[in-house]
Amino acid sequence: MFSKILIANRGEIALRVLRACQELGIKTVAVHSTADSDAMHVRLADESVCIGPPSSRESYLNMAAILSAATITGAEAIHPGYGFLSENAEFARSVEDHGMVFIGPTAKHIRMMGDKIIAKATMKELGVPLVPGSDGKLESLEEAYEVAKTIGYPILIKAVAGGGGRGMKVTHTAEDLAEAWEIARIEARAAFGNDAVYMEKYMDHPRHIELQILGDNYGNVVHFGERDCSLQRRHQKLLEEAGSPIITAEQRQAIGKTATDALSRMGYRNAGTLEFLYQDGQFCFIEMNTRLQVEHPVTEMVCNIDLVHEQIRLAAGEKLGYTQEDITFSGHAIECRINAEDPISFVPCPGKITMYHPPGGLGVRIDSALYTGYQVPPFYDSMVAKLIVHAPTRAQAIARMHRALNEFVVEGIQTFIPLHQHILEDPDFQKGDYSIHWLEQFTARTHAS
């Protein structure tokens, strides 16, 4: 086991990893920008190193500064958290080249799954079902017309190097295809420096279902069930559930076996998440995240397993130590992302926390680095907390989340707390009757009224 780990991240995920390290008896090194000098993970770590000014590019994305901090502090491994450098194959390789362990998958698999065309081709070869679409990137507008004619409208044009909804355009008719093609390529070039796009069939009422997996260095891979992440605004998740209200145990077992068989054949190691669109009883692979997910706590709650502990164990060369049959699922869990944003306009609202009182009670968990007096900086992602609840049934989990949100006090900034309260009260959500398009329609109705 490692004696010291550097945490190459900030906010709640840095604190989450720090706590796991402490429980395992591992010393921690926090890196931080000048804007995060007073951050909670910096205060609690055994050592801290300032790696640059507030700009992410000059601090949390500065590979040389992070590697230097790890070297001078004697860290044996680096945990990237999520975001920033967590899916950067060059960084993963550089960590290994400097004689340290990257707590995550190999650079090869990060690179492979980071290219959506290669990822889809790989999964298709391994027997994982895909969304109908082009076999690879589209070479011309003429080819786009041919593929669209084959799979039928509506279609979705997506950036090969995309993420977060950028470089993604829907078109319902052939007359609109040329404009969507051009806009998607312009957005992709501006966002990613790569204007390559591909095409998928656009599903009108899918669920976003993802499967959490872990693999060790010895070919063993297991899954920890599905998460329903369909409540999204502009392709950004706001609320997640485990398990999904519409997935049966038989479906979970079937897609889980398909996924774990595929990743075992790949030789995949450490944590990863396969993302699917699910509609009319069919799972269709869309991408794989080669890292820990923001929403991993709901899986931990229903499986009673610490995924960060497992990441660290596996990175240290230990075996999984259990089989798929050993993993059981209990109850239902819900996570609400609490963003420092106006709940109506969604405009970011950084500022000083004048009062902070998190909820408590049985089955309630808070992952947050907030405290009274903390200054939420304007330079980073607006998510400042995750509220997670667990209960024997989904109805009880909804009631528990509603109660916890009512207890949650964050003053000095605007947050999503009121938005989540409205979502929980909606009859469609209570019935589990929603798709990835539902939240956009819900917020439009709410704002109109």
N, C-alpha and C positions, 0 to 999 in steps of 0.2 A: 504493500500500500504506500501511497505517496506521503511524504512528510510535510510538503508545502505546495499549495496551488495558487496560481495567480488567476484572478477573476477579471476577464477582459470585457467588462460591461459596466452598467450603471443601473440605478433605480431599483425597482422591486426584484428584478431577476438577479442582480448582483447580490442583494441581501438574501434571496432564496438559496443561491449557491453557497454563500458564506455560512448560512445556518447548517446546511448539509455537511459542509467540511468540519465545522465545529463538533457536530455530533459524531463524526468519524475520527475525531482527534487529530485533524489535519490543520496545520497553520495556514493562514490566508494572507494574500497580498492584494490589496485593492489598488486599482489604478483609477485616476480621475482627472477631469479637466479642471481648470481654475474655477469654472462655474459650479462644480460639484464638491468644493472643498469641505462643505458642511454636510455632505450627504451621509445618510445613516450607515451605508456599507463602509464608508471611509472611517467613520467613527468606531465601528465595531471590529474592523480587520486588525490582524496582528501587526501588519505593516501597510503603508500606503505610499504611492508614488504618483506625483503629478506628471502627466504626460503631455500637457499642452493647453492651449487656450480653449474657449468654449466651443468653437467650431468642431463638429464631429470629424471632419476631414483632417484636422490638425491634432486630434486627440484620440477618440475611440476608433477611428479608422486608420490611425497612424501605426502601421505594422512595425516599423523600425523602433518607435518609442515603446511600444508594448513589449517587444522582444528584448529590448535593452533593460526595461524594468524587470522582466522575468530573470534575465541573466544576472543582474547586479544583486537581486534579492535571493538568488539561489532556488527559485521555484523549479520544481520537477515537472510540472504539468500546467496547462492553461485551459481553463473552462471558458468558452466564448459566450455562454448564455444563448440568447436569440437576437436576431438583428445584427447590426454592425458587421463584424467579421465572421459571424458564426457559420456562414455558408460560402466563405471565400476559400477556394481550393488552394490558392497561392499562400494564404496565411497558414492553413493547415500543414502544407508541405514545409513552409519555413520553420514552423514550430518544431517539427520532427528533425529538420536539418540542423537546428540549433541544439539537438540532444535532449529535447523535452517532449512530453507526450501531449498531443492534442486530444482533449476529451470530447470525442465525437467520431464520426466516420472517417474513412481514408480520404485523402485529397482526390483520389481517382473517382470515388463514388460521389463526392460533392460536385465535382466537375461534370460527371455523367448526368446526374439528376438535375443539375442547374441549367442544362440545355434541354428545353422542353421537347425538342424534336428527338434528340437522342434518348431522353427519358421514356418517351412514348414508344419509340422503336424497341427499346430494351424490354419494356414491360410487355409489349405485344409478343415478342419472341419468347418471353417467359410464361406466357399464358394468362396474363392479366387483361381483362376486358377493357376496351378503350371507347371513348366517344367517337362516333363516325366522323371522318374528316380527311384532310390531305395526309399523305404518307410522310411528308416532310415540309420544309419551307416552300412557299409558292414562288416560282421563278418569274411569273409574269401575271398580268391582269387576265390575260386569255386563259391561263391555267386556272386561275381563281374562278372564272365563269364556268369552266368545265367541271371542276370539283363541286361547285355549288349546285349545278344541274344534276349531278349524280346523287348527292346526299339530300338535296331538297332544302328549300327555304323554310324558316329563317336560318341564317348562318351567323357564325361569330368569327371575326378575324382577330387574331391574337399575335402579340409580339413574341418572337422566339425567345428573347431574353427578358420577357416581361414579368410583371408582378404588380400587385396593388391596383389593378384595373387600368394601368397605363398601357397605351398601344392596343386597346381592346375596343372593337366596334361591332355592333349588331346591325345586320341589314335583313329586311324582310322580303325584298324584291330584287330582281335583277337590275332594275332601273337605278337602284341606290348603291349597287355594289362598287362601282368605280369610285364614288366619293368616299365610301367607307374604307376602301382599300388605301386610298391616298392619305386620308387622315390618320389611319392606324400606323402607316409607315412613317409619317412625319412625327407623330407622338413617340413612336418607338425609337426613332433616331435621336430625338431630343432627350429622352429619358435614359436610354441605355447605350447610345452611340452605335446602335445596330438596328437597321430598318427592316430586317428580315421578319416576315410574318407567315403564319400558317392558318389553316381554317378548320373549324369544328362545327358540327351541327349544333344549333342553338336550341336548348331545351327550355320549354315554356314554364314548367313548374317543378324543377328538380330540387332535391335536398342536397346540401353539401355535407357529405359524410366522410369522416377521416378515421383512419385506423392507426393506433399507436403500436409501434413495434420496438423490440430490443433484440440485438444480436451480439453474441460474443465473438472472440477471435477463433473459435473452434467450429464454426459452421452451425451453431445452434441459434435459432430465431424463434421468438414467441411474440404473440400479440396480446394487447390488454384491452381489447374491445374497441367499440366505435365511439366517436363523439359526433354529435349533430351540431354543426357550425353554420346553419342556414340563415341565421339572423345577422344579415350583413347590410351595411350601407356603403355604396361605392366600393364593393368588394373588400371592405374592412369589417372584420367580425366584431360584434358587440356583446353577444350572449351565446354561451355554449352549454350543451347538455351531454351527460353520459348516463345511460346510453340514450340512443335516439328513441323518440316516442313511436317510431314507425318500423323499426328494425326488429325482427324476431330473433330468438336465440339460434334458430336453424340458419337464418341468413348470416348472422354474425359468424357462426362456425364455418360456413362455406366460404365467405369472402376472406375470413381470417386464414383459413388453410391455403387458399390460393396465394395470398400475399406472403405468408411466411415461407411457403415452398419456393416462391420466386426469389425472395431476398436471401434465403439460404443458398440457393444456387449461385447468386451473385457474390456470395461471401461478404455480405453487408455486416458491419459491426456498429455497436453502440445504438443510440436512439435515432428514430426516424418516424415519419408520419406519411402514410399514403393517403392522398386526397382523391375522393371520388365524387362524381355527380350521380345521384340516385333518383331514378324516375321509373314508374310503372314496373317495379320489381327488379330493375336492372342496375347494376353498379358499372360505372364507366370511369376508369382512371383518368385523372387530369394532370397531376403532378405529385412529386414527392419532396417533402421538406427534410433535409438532412441535418436535423438539429432538434433541440427541445422546443416544444411549442408553448406559446403564451398560455394556452388553455390546458396544459398538462395537469393542473390540480384536480379537474373533475375526474380524470382517469384515476389519479391517486386515491381519491375519495371512495370510488366504487370498487377498486381492487385492493385497497389497503396496502399499497406498496409505494415506497419513495423512489421515484424515477431518477432523481438526481443522485441519490446514493448509488443506484444501480449504474448510472452512467460512469461514476467515478470508479466503482468496483471493476466494471468491464474494461475501462481504459487502463487500469492497473494490471490487466491480464488475467483476471479471475474468470471462471466459467459462470454461466447463468445460475447453475445450481438448482434449477427447477424446470419442469416441462410444462407444456401447454395445459395439460390436465390438472396441474397444481394451481392454476390461476382461476379464481372464482370472482363472480360479480355480485355485489350486494347493494341493493337500494338504488337511489337515483341522486345525481349531483347536478347542480347548475352553477355556472359562473357568470357574473356580470362584470364587464370591464368598466371601470370608473375613470373616465377621461376628464381632463381639465379643459372642458369645452362647454360652450353654451348649449343646453339641451334642445334648443329650438333651431338656432342658426348654425350650430356645429362650429362656430368660430372658436379657436383656441383661446383659453383664458388663463395664462400664467399669472403668478402673483404670490403674495405671502399668505401662508395658512395661519389665520388668526385663531382658529379653534379646530381641534381634531379629536373626535371621539368615535372609535370604531365599535361596531356591534359585537356582541358575544353570545354565549349560550351554547347548548348542545348542537353539534353538527354545523357550526359556523366557523369559517376560516377567512382570515384577511391576509393577503399578500400585498404589502405596501411598504414603501420607505418614507411615508409622510410622518410628520410630527408637528405639533404646534410651534409656530415660529419659522418653519421651513419655507424657503423661497423657491417656488416652482419655476425653474428657468424656462425661457422661451425657445431654447435652442434644439430641443429634442422631442421625441414622440410625446403626445399629450396624455397617454395613459399613466395615471398616478396610483392606481390601486386595482386589485381584483378581489371581489367578494364572492366567496364560494360557500355553498351550503350542501349538506348531504342529509337525506332522510330515507325512510323505508320505501316510500312511494313517490311518484312524480308529483301528485297533488300535495303531499305533505312538504315536498321540497319547495314547491311554489309558495306555499303558505309561509314556510320558514324564511325564504328569500325576501318575501314582502315584509315580514316582521323585521328582518335584519336591515333592510334598506330604510325602514322608518326610524331605526335607531342610529343610523350612520350620520354623523355630523362632520361636515367639511365646510368650514366658513373661510371667507376671504377670496375664494375663487368660485366660478361656476363649474358644475360637474354634471355627469349623466345620471345622477341618482333619480331625479324626477322622471326622466325618460324611461328608465328601467321600471319604475313603479307603474307607469302607464302601460308598458308592454305586458307586465304580469297580470294586469287587470283585464286585458283584452280576451274576449271569449275564444277567438281563434287560437291564440297562444295557449290558453288553458286546455284546449282540446288537442293541442299538438298539430294543428292544421295550418301549416305555413310552408313556404318555399324560400329560395334565396332571393326572390323578388318581393317577398311580403313586407319587409321592414321599410323599403322605399315607399311602398303604397301606404303603409301605416303612418309614417311620419308626414306624408303629404296630406292624409286625411286629418291628422291631429293638428297640423299647422293651419289647415283651412278652417277648422272649427274654432 
